[in-house]
Amino acid sequence: MSTYFIGDIHGCYDQFYSLLEKVKFNDIKDEIWITGDLVGRGPKSLEVLKYVFSLKKKARLVLGNHDLNLLSIYFNIEKKSIEKEISELLNFSSLKFIIKKLKNTPLVQYDLNRKILMSHAGIFPKWTLKEIIKYSEEAQFKLSGKNFLKYLRYMKGDFPNVWSKNLNKYNRFRFIVNSFTRMRYCNINSELDFSYKDTPPHFNKNFLPWFSIKNKLDSDYSIFFGHWSSLKNTTTPENFFSLDTGCCWGRKLTILRWEDKKKFTIECNSLK
């Protein structure tokens, strides 16, 4: 049995399947962890969704910001700038089942025995392990609950960008979701900046990549994340694994095998 971690797929089903063939992924014995953003930009989001959910417990995934955007579009909350690939999804009858699955997908996956954590964008530096798990479960409960539409309506926005346990329930939800799905830069006070998305360094020297800020986790935890394809060749700390290598932008799709930490890639030039 092998455990694989793969970066943002973004509807690039052909490349995804080819990469699984390259590593000889066995959907009976092996397990795959996916950093979110299954959909959007690429041409075959439905195929990706159907295949991933067909793997059942062999696939461990987290929600990315594009997956959350699909939920907002499906429930008629997001109505602006809907890309063609996503609007086409809405015509498939099987989407209802998939949406139900997405609503019940967490923002964090973890294995305490192997000391593994995975989220789409990263781990907020000020949160302890207990808080990371707690806040992920809190947001998942709201997204899967009967009042989920209220939370989806208040989900989008860049503020608050500073954490406080005294935030009202909607601001609290937005900050938690943003931290796990949109975070890139923050300062030593853990103020988040969502406006700058490019490769480090930030034009404001007070802001650093979130993984450069001292966190409250044991140093032997391995953190897997996607989201930030513009990191490119930026060096991360030894136990942080950035897996979004820009397949949807015509670069590469990357998968990592946990047992030997070996990375495998496939070119995505056909998407240019």
Secondary structure, 3 states (H helix, E strand, C coil): CCEEEECCCCCCHHHHHHHHHHCCCCCCCCEEEECCCCCCCCCCHHHHHHHHHHCHHHEEECCCHHHHHHHHHHCCCCCCCCCHHHHHHCCCCCHHHHHHHHHCCCCEEEECCCCEEEECCCCCCCCCHHHHHHHHHHHHHHHHCCCHHHHHHCCCCCCCCCCCCCCCHHHHHHHHHHHHHCCCEECCCCCEECCCCCCCCCCCCCCEEHHHCCCCCCCCCEEEECCCHHHCCCCCCCCEEECCCCHHHCCEEEEEECCCCEEEEEECHHHC
